[in-house]
Amino acid sequence: MDGDSLLNVWDYQRAAEERLDPGAFDYFAGGANDEWTLRENIAAYARWVLRPRVLVDVSSVTTATTVLGTDVSLPVLVAPTAFQRMAHPDGEAATARGAAAAGTVMTLSTIATATIEEVAAAAPTGARWFQLYWSPDRGIVRDFVERAVAEGYSAILLTVDLPVGGRRERDLRTGFEVPAEVPVPAFVAHERQAANVSPTQIGQVVDSSVTWRDLEWLRSLSALPLAVKGILTAEDALLACEAGADGIVVSNHGGRQLDCVSASLDALPEVVEAVAGRAEVLMDGGIRRGTDVVKALALGAGAVLAGRAPLWGLAVDGAAGVQRVLELLRAEIELALALCGCASPADVTRAHVGRAAT
Ligand SMILES: Cc1cc2nc3c(=O)[nH]c(=O)nc-3n(C[C@H](O)[C@H](O)[C@H](O)COP(=O)(O)O)c2cc1C
């Protein structure tokens, strides 16, 4: 199958499954325990319907918006995902190039298979954010943040839903590992990459004792906007606002951490209500269609992040595949906006969605 015959994200997922080693595919596709939350992340979109408005001037529709001060050409950013060289030999560098070509942000994971500098050099003009796992060694946290600032990353996303690694049974079954010859800089920094790296080791490079009080120190390291990724409750959204977070990412880590938490889309309204405009609210989880994005915007997200969708593009065709998946999503969003009577993402309101009939 060539790229032109792949018409949507689901096509890319099937093509990626054909290309990838089964262990790698399962690592990217899988979730925690019974994968209930993983399925819910998708199912939640079907519980809402769009409520289109007609006879609105949609002769000129834009998908562009601004997120944490970064201009993007569509309200979909690339979420941080680990070990991208296991999807394609060009890994994170290709994702950065694909995102830049599509005019959106690439968020680099701490657990990447490329360095902060390599990813910046791969797409110097592209917008990039850095996702932080808080190391048990504060010197390493400081080093990551300072390097991100020096290399032109324009926001820090602190992931807070992984104080310890979730239990991903697909990985336990397949024994998926990143071979020692593919360096994972975060593990090298912790002097933990003498051999292959397994996803079950991620907890080793994260400090499970970090609390809200520590955010002040993190904020003191740079002037970059700080978003907290992995919030699912109004209670924590309030604490994030009190801690001065500029952004909140409603997320359950793509169903890979605590199973049996609600779909991100279901948690979004309570977070939006609690935040009441004091921080930007983003969300991720289950984005596969432009209509998913419009539903999330209608429920109060400023923009969304997509994890697996660009990964499938990367697996199929490197940077070009990432760009194409993002362009497909952009075309779907543009069409859905026009058909909903919205000339831009800012025009989408709560009245543009309603509960689906059961
Ligand atoms: C293979 C894979 C690796 C991930 N690695 C990270 C990571 O290193 N850091 C992080 O904050 N989130 C990580 N995530 C979570 C994503 O950032 C995002 O929350 C999730 O993928 C969104 O769901 P979606 O894949 O349905 O779009 C990962 C997700 C996947 C699928």
The ligand as an SDF file (V2000), in Angstrom:
LIG
                    3D

 31 33  0  0  0  0  0  0  0  0999 V2000
    3.9610    4.2640   22.5220 C   0  0  0  0  0  0  0  0  0  0  0  0
    3.6490    5.3880   23.4520 C   0  0  0  0  0  0  0  0  0  0  0  0
    4.6590    5.9710   24.1920 C   0  0  0  0  0  0  0  0  0  0  0  0
    4.3820    7.0440   25.0310 C   0  0  0  0  0  0  0  0  0  0  0  0
    5.4080    7.6550   25.6920 N   0  0  0  0  0  0  0  0  0  0  0  0
    5.1480    8.7580   26.4430 C   0  0  0  0  0  0  0  0  0  0  0  0
    6.2190    9.4750   27.0540 C   0  0  0  0  0  0  0  0  0  0  0  0
    7.3900    9.1450   26.9050 O   0  0  0  0  0  0  0  0  0  0  0  0
    5.8950   10.5530   27.8050 N   0  0  0  0  0  0  0  0  0  0  0  0
    4.5980   10.9760   27.9730 C   0  0  0  0  0  0  0  0  0  0  0  0
    4.3530   11.9520   28.6760 O   0  0  0  0  0  0  0  0  0  0  0  0
    3.5770   10.3200   27.3900 N   0  0  0  0  0  0  0  0  0  0  0  0
    3.8320    9.2310   26.6320 C   0  0  0  0  0  0  0  0  0  0  0  0
    2.7900    8.5970   26.0050 N   0  0  0  0  0  0  0  0  0  0  0  0
    1.4260    9.1400   26.1240 C   0  0  0  0  0  0  0  0  0  0  0  0
    1.1440   10.1470   25.0160 C   0  0  0  0  0  0  0  0  0  0  0  0
    1.8590   11.3390   25.2140 O   0  0  0  0  0  0  0  0  0  0  0  0
   -0.3570   10.5090   24.9400 C   0  0  0  0  0  0  0  0  0  0  0  0
   -0.8100   10.8630   26.2100 O   0  0  0  0  0  0  0  0  0  0  0  0
   -1.2240    9.3780   24.3780 C   0  0  0  0  0  0  0  0  0  0  0  0
   -0.5270    8.6670   23.3810 O   0  0  0  0  0  0  0  0  0  0  0  0
   -2.5160    9.9330   23.8030 C   0  0  0  0  0  0  0  0  0  0  0  0
   -3.3300    8.9140   23.3330 O   0  0  0  0  0  0  0  0  0  0  0  0
   -3.4370    8.4790   21.7800 P   0  0  0  0  0  0  0  0  0  0  0  0
   -2.2060    7.6240   21.5280 O   0  0  0  0  0  0  0  0  0  0  0  0
   -4.6950    7.7150   21.7300 O   0  0  0  0  0  0  0  0  0  0  0  0
   -3.4130    9.7340   20.9550 O   0  0  0  0  0  0  0  0  0  0  0  0
    3.0570    7.5110   25.1620 C   0  0  0  0  0  0  0  0  0  0  0  0
    2.0260    6.9190   24.4040 C   0  0  0  0  0  0  0  0  0  0  0  0
    2.3120    5.8820   23.5490 C   0  0  0  0  0  0  0  0  0  0  0  0
    1.2060    5.2960   22.7260 C   0  0  0  0  0  0  0  0  0  0  0  0
  1  2  1  0
  2  3  1  0
  2 30  2  0
  3  4  2  0
  4  5  1  0
  4 28  1  0
  5  6  2  0
  6  7  1  0
  6 13  1  0
  7  8  2  0
  7  9  1  0
  9 10  1  0
 10 11  2  0
 10 12  1  0
 12 13  2  0
 13 14  1  0
 14 15  1  0
 14 28  1  0
 15 16  1  0
 16 17  1  0
 16 18  1  0
 18 19  1  0
 18 20  1  0
 20 21  1  0
 20 22  1  0
 22 23  1  0
 23 24  1  0
 24 25  2  0
 24 26  1  0
 24 27  1  0
 28 29  2  0
 29 30  1  0
 30 31  1  0
M  END
$$$$
